[in-house]
Amino acid sequence: MDREALAQRYAAVKAGIPDGVLLVAVSKLRSAEEVQALYDLGHRDFGENYPQELREKQAVLPEDIRWHFIGHLQRNKVKYLAPFVHLIHGVDSEKALDEIDKRAAQNDRTIDALLQVHIAREETKHGLSDRELNDLMAAWTETRWPNVRVRGLMGMASLTKDGSVIRNEFDGLAGRFSDLQERMAFGGEVFDILSMGMSGDMDLAIAAGSNLVRIGTAIFGERPG
Ligand SMILES: *Cc1c(COP(=O)(O)O)cnc(C)c1O
Protein backbone atom coordinates (compact mmCIF):
# COMPACT_ATOMS: atom_id res chain seq x y z
CA MET A 1 0.00 0.00 0.00
CA ASP A 2 1.24 3.46 -0.92
CA ARG A 3 0.57 5.60 2.14
CA GLU A 4 1.91 8.69 0.46
CA ALA A 5 -0.52 8.40 -2.45
CA LEU A 6 -3.39 7.70 -0.04
CA ALA A 7 -2.56 10.80 1.97
CA GLN A 8 -2.50 12.90 -1.20
CA ARG A 9 -5.82 11.63 -2.50
CA TYR A 10 -7.39 12.06 0.93
CA ALA A 11 -6.17 15.65 1.15
CA ALA A 12 -7.45 16.41 -2.35
CA VAL A 13 -10.91 15.02 -1.54
CA LYS A 14 -11.08 16.88 1.76
CA ALA A 15 -10.16 20.12 0.02
CA GLY A 16 -13.36 19.84 -2.03
CA ILE A 17 -15.62 19.37 0.98
CA PRO A 18 -16.95 22.43 2.78
CA ASP A 19 -17.49 22.64 6.55
CA GLY A 20 -20.72 21.02 7.59
CA VAL A 21 -20.47 18.18 5.07
CA LEU A 22 -19.43 14.86 6.57
CA LEU A 23 -17.01 12.71 4.58
CA VAL A 24 -17.65 8.98 4.89
CA ALA A 25 -14.77 6.98 3.42
CA VAL A 26 -16.17 3.95 1.63
CA SER A 27 -13.82 1.07 2.39
CA LYS A 28 -15.68 -1.89 0.89
CA LEU A 29 -13.25 -4.45 -0.58
CA ARG A 30 -10.29 -2.57 0.89
CA SER A 31 -8.10 -4.25 3.48
CA ALA A 32 -8.17 -3.52 7.20
CA GLU A 33 -4.63 -2.23 6.72
CA GLU A 34 -5.85 0.43 4.28
CA VAL A 35 -8.60 1.47 6.67
CA GLN A 36 -6.02 1.71 9.44
CA ALA A 37 -3.80 3.88 7.22
CA LEU A 38 -6.63 6.37 6.69
CA TYR A 39 -7.46 6.18 10.39
CA ASP A 40 -3.86 7.10 11.11
CA LEU A 41 -4.38 10.23 9.01
CA GLY A 42 -7.16 11.17 11.41
CA HIS A 43 -10.22 9.82 9.65
CA ARG A 44 -12.99 8.20 11.72
CA ASP A 45 -16.10 7.71 9.52
CA PHE A 46 -16.04 4.65 7.30
CA GLY A 47 -18.73 3.11 5.10
CA GLU A 48 -19.12 -0.58 4.27
CA ASN A 49 -21.58 -2.49 2.04
CA TYR A 50 -21.29 -6.09 3.22
CA PRO A 51 -22.18 -7.12 6.79
CA GLN A 52 -19.67 -9.96 6.97
CA GLU A 53 -16.80 -7.81 5.77
CA LEU A 54 -17.84 -5.03 8.12
CA ARG A 55 -17.86 -7.35 11.12
CA GLU A 56 -14.45 -8.70 10.31
CA LYS A 57 -12.95 -5.23 10.06
CA GLN A 58 -14.76 -3.90 13.10
CA ALA A 59 -13.30 -6.73 15.16
CA VAL A 60 -9.69 -5.80 14.39
CA LEU A 61 -9.79 -2.03 13.93
CA PRO A 62 -9.89 0.77 16.53
CA GLU A 63 -13.04 1.06 18.60
CA ASP A 64 -13.66 4.72 17.96
CA ILE A 65 -14.30 4.23 14.24
CA ARG A 66 -17.84 5.23 13.31
CA TRP A 67 -19.08 2.49 10.98
CA HIS A 68 -21.72 3.43 8.43
CA PHE A 69 -23.60 0.63 6.75
CA ILE A 70 -24.32 1.87 3.23
CA GLY A 71 -25.16 -1.37 1.42
CA HIS A 72 -28.48 -2.96 0.73
CA LEU A 73 -29.87 -4.06 4.06
CA GLN A 74 -30.94 -7.66 4.38
CA ARG A 75 -33.10 -8.06 7.42
CA ASN A 76 -31.40 -11.24 8.59
CA LYS A 77 -28.08 -9.37 8.82
CA VAL A 78 -29.26 -6.53 11.04
CA LYS A 79 -28.44 -8.50 14.18
CA TYR A 80 -24.75 -8.53 13.27
CA LEU A 81 -24.62 -4.77 12.83
CA ALA A 82 -26.83 -3.75 15.73
CA PRO A 83 -24.22 -3.91 18.51
CA PHE A 84 -21.97 -1.24 17.01
CA VAL A 85 -23.24 0.35 13.79
CA HIS A 86 -23.21 4.16 13.79
CA LEU A 87 -25.68 4.88 10.98
CA ILE A 88 -27.62 2.60 8.62
CA HIS A 89 -28.10 4.43 5.31
CA GLY A 90 -30.16 2.03 3.21
CA VAL A 91 -33.49 1.55 4.97
CA ASP A 92 -36.32 1.12 2.51
CA SER A 93 -39.16 -0.73 4.23
CA GLU A 94 -41.23 -0.80 7.38
CA LYS A 95 -40.07 -4.37 7.92
CA ALA A 96 -36.47 -3.19 7.97
CA LEU A 97 -37.39 -0.57 10.58
CA ASP A 98 -39.16 -3.26 12.63
CA GLU A 99 -36.04 -5.39 12.60
CA ILE A 100 -33.65 -2.53 13.43
CA ASP A 101 -35.93 -1.48 16.27
CA LYS A 102 -35.99 -5.00 17.70
CA ARG A 103 -32.22 -5.50 17.48
CA ALA A 104 -31.51 -2.04 18.85
CA ALA A 105 -33.63 -2.83 21.91
CA GLN A 106 -31.82 -6.14 22.42
CA ASN A 107 -28.55 -4.22 22.45
CA ASP A 108 -29.85 -1.46 24.68
CA ARG A 109 -29.24 1.11 22.01
CA THR A 110 -31.00 3.59 19.80
CA ILE A 111 -29.87 3.13 16.20
CA ASP A 112 -29.75 5.99 13.72
CA ALA A 113 -30.99 5.28 10.20
CA LEU A 114 -31.65 6.98 6.88
CA LEU A 115 -34.46 6.18 4.48
CA GLN A 116 -33.14 5.33 1.04
CA VAL A 117 -35.10 6.96 -1.75
CA HIS A 118 -34.97 5.74 -5.32
CA ILE A 119 -34.02 8.70 -7.51
CA ALA A 120 -32.03 7.13 -10.36
CA ARG A 121 -33.34 6.15 -13.79
CA GLU A 122 -31.97 2.64 -13.49
CA GLU A 123 -34.41 -0.02 -12.41
CA THR A 124 -33.47 -1.39 -9.03
CA LYS A 125 -35.31 -2.97 -6.20
CA HIS A 126 -33.62 -0.72 -3.67
CA GLY A 127 -34.94 2.55 -2.38
CA LEU A 128 -38.41 3.90 -1.71
CA SER A 129 -40.50 5.42 -4.46
CA ASP A 130 -42.22 8.73 -3.67
CA ARG A 131 -45.38 6.86 -2.93
CA GLU A 132 -43.71 4.34 -0.68
CA LEU A 133 -42.00 7.15 1.20
CA ASN A 134 -45.38 8.81 1.75
CA ASP A 135 -46.88 5.53 2.91
CA LEU A 136 -44.05 5.00 5.33
CA MET A 137 -44.46 8.53 6.69
CA ALA A 138 -48.15 7.81 7.15
CA ALA A 139 -47.32 4.64 9.05
CA TRP A 140 -44.98 6.48 11.38
CA THR A 141 -46.23 7.11 14.88
CA GLU A 142 -44.57 8.33 18.04
CA THR A 143 -44.35 4.79 19.44
CA ARG A 144 -43.88 2.65 16.36
CA TRP A 145 -40.08 2.36 16.28
CA PRO A 146 -38.93 3.73 19.65
CA ASN A 147 -35.37 2.46 19.29
CA VAL A 148 -34.73 3.85 15.81
CA ARG A 149 -34.06 7.47 15.02
CA VAL A 150 -34.79 8.30 11.41
CA ARG A 151 -32.18 10.98 10.82
CA GLY A 152 -32.70 11.77 7.15
CA LEU A 153 -32.57 10.52 3.58
CA MET A 154 -30.08 8.77 1.33
CA GLY A 155 -30.05 8.43 -2.44
CA MET A 156 -27.91 7.47 -5.41
CA ALA A 157 -28.09 9.29 -8.72
CA SER A 158 -28.14 7.65 -12.15
CA LEU A 159 -24.94 6.30 -13.59
CA THR A 160 -24.55 8.85 -16.33
CA LYS A 161 -22.10 11.48 -17.49
CA ASP A 162 -24.99 13.88 -18.04
CA GLY A 163 -24.64 16.33 -15.18
CA SER A 164 -28.07 17.83 -15.73
CA VAL A 165 -29.73 14.46 -15.08
CA ILE A 166 -27.75 14.00 -11.88
CA ARG A 167 -28.43 17.57 -10.76
CA ASN A 168 -32.15 17.05 -11.25
CA GLU A 169 -32.16 13.87 -9.22
CA PHE A 170 -30.19 15.42 -6.36
CA ASP A 171 -32.42 18.51 -6.40
CA GLY A 172 -35.45 16.25 -6.18
CA LEU A 173 -34.08 14.41 -3.17
CA ALA A 174 -33.02 17.65 -1.47
CA GLY A 175 -36.55 18.95 -1.99
CA ARG A 176 -38.00 15.86 -0.40
CA PHE A 177 -35.61 16.24 2.51
CA SER A 178 -36.52 19.84 3.27
CA ASP A 179 -40.23 19.03 2.90
CA LEU A 180 -39.94 16.38 5.56
CA GLN A 181 -37.86 18.63 7.77
CA GLU A 182 -40.49 21.33 7.62
CA ARG A 183 -43.27 18.95 8.42
CA MET A 184 -41.31 18.02 11.54
CA ALA A 185 -41.09 14.50 10.29
CA PHE A 186 -40.69 11.62 12.65
CA GLY A 187 -41.82 13.40 15.75
CA GLY A 188 -39.71 16.48 15.29
CA GLU A 189 -36.61 14.63 16.34
CA VAL A 190 -33.37 15.54 14.67
CA PHE A 191 -33.93 15.00 10.97
CA ASP A 192 -30.75 16.50 9.66
CA ILE A 193 -28.78 14.14 7.40
CA LEU A 194 -28.93 14.16 3.61
CA SER A 195 -26.60 11.43 2.33
CA MET A 196 -25.90 11.87 -1.37
CA GLY A 197 -22.78 12.05 -3.52
CA MET A 198 -20.05 9.57 -4.43
CA SER A 199 -16.64 9.98 -6.10
CA GLY A 200 -18.13 10.76 -9.51
CA ASP A 201 -20.84 13.19 -8.48
CA MET A 202 -19.73 14.64 -5.15
CA ASP A 203 -19.57 18.25 -6.33
CA LEU A 204 -23.07 18.14 -7.80
CA ALA A 205 -24.40 16.58 -4.61
CA ILE A 206 -22.84 19.22 -2.39
CA ALA A 207 -24.14 22.00 -4.63
CA ALA A 208 -27.62 20.50 -4.29
CA GLY A 209 -27.41 20.50 -0.48
CA SER A 210 -25.88 17.18 0.55
CA ASN A 211 -24.35 17.17 4.02
CA LEU A 212 -22.87 13.67 3.87
CA VAL A 213 -20.86 12.29 0.96
CA ARG A 214 -19.81 8.65 0.57
CA ILE A 215 -16.45 8.50 -1.16
CA GLY A 216 -14.50 5.37 -2.05
CA THR A 217 -12.53 5.45 -5.27
CA ALA A 218 -11.36 9.05 -4.99
CA ILE A 219 -9.71 8.25 -1.65
CA PHE A 220 -8.54 4.64 -1.98
CA GLY A 221 -8.11 4.38 -5.76
CA GLU A 222 -9.86 1.91 -8.04
CA ARG A 223 -11.44 -0.96 -6.16
CA PRO A 224 -9.92 -4.41 -6.59
CA GLY A 225 -12.00 -7.08 -8.32
C1 LIG B 1 -19.49 1.95 -3.35
C2 LIG B 1 -20.44 2.98 -2.89
C3 LIG B 1 -20.03 4.32 -2.73
C4 LIG B 1 -18.65 4.84 -3.11
O1 LIG B 1 -18.48 4.82 -4.49
P1 LIG B 1 -17.21 5.51 -5.18
O2 LIG B 1 -17.65 5.74 -6.57
O3 LIG B 1 -16.10 4.52 -5.06
O4 LIG B 1 -16.92 6.76 -4.44
C5 LIG B 1 -20.95 5.22 -2.23
N1 LIG B 1 -22.19 4.86 -1.90
C6 LIG B 1 -22.62 3.59 -2.02
C7 LIG B 1 -24.01 3.25 -1.61
C8 LIG B 1 -21.76 2.62 -2.53
O5 LIG B 1 -22.21 1.36 -2.67
PDBQT file of the ligand as one rigid body, heavy atoms in Angstrom, charges set to zero:
ROOT
HETATM    1  C1  LIG A 301     -19.494   1.945  -3.349  1.00  0.00    +0.000 C 
HETATM    2  C2  LIG A 301     -20.441   2.984  -2.885  1.00  0.00    +0.000 A 
HETATM    3  C3  LIG A 301     -20.030   4.325  -2.733  1.00  0.00    +0.000 A 
HETATM    4  C4  LIG A 301     -18.653   4.835  -3.114  1.00  0.00    +0.000 C 
HETATM    5  O1  LIG A 301     -18.481   4.824  -4.487  1.00  0.00    +0.000 OA
HETATM    6  P1  LIG A 301     -17.206   5.508  -5.176  1.00  0.00    +0.000 P 
HETATM    7  O2  LIG A 301     -17.646   5.738  -6.568  1.00  0.00    +0.000 OA
HETATM    8  O3  LIG A 301     -16.099   4.522  -5.064  1.00  0.00    +0.000 OA
HETATM    9  O4  LIG A 301     -16.917   6.760  -4.442  1.00  0.00    +0.000 OA
HETATM   10  C5  LIG A 301     -20.953   5.222  -2.227  1.00  0.00    +0.000 A 
HETATM   11  N1  LIG A 301     -22.195   4.858  -1.897  1.00  0.00    +0.000 NA
HETATM   12  C6  LIG A 301     -22.616   3.590  -2.016  1.00  0.00    +0.000 A 
HETATM   13  C7  LIG A 301     -24.010   3.251  -1.612  1.00  0.00    +0.000 C 
HETATM   14  C8  LIG A 301     -21.758   2.616  -2.535  1.00  0.00    +0.000 A 
HETATM   15  O5  LIG A 301     -22.207   1.359  -2.672  1.00  0.00    +0.000 OA
ENDROOT
TORSDOF 0
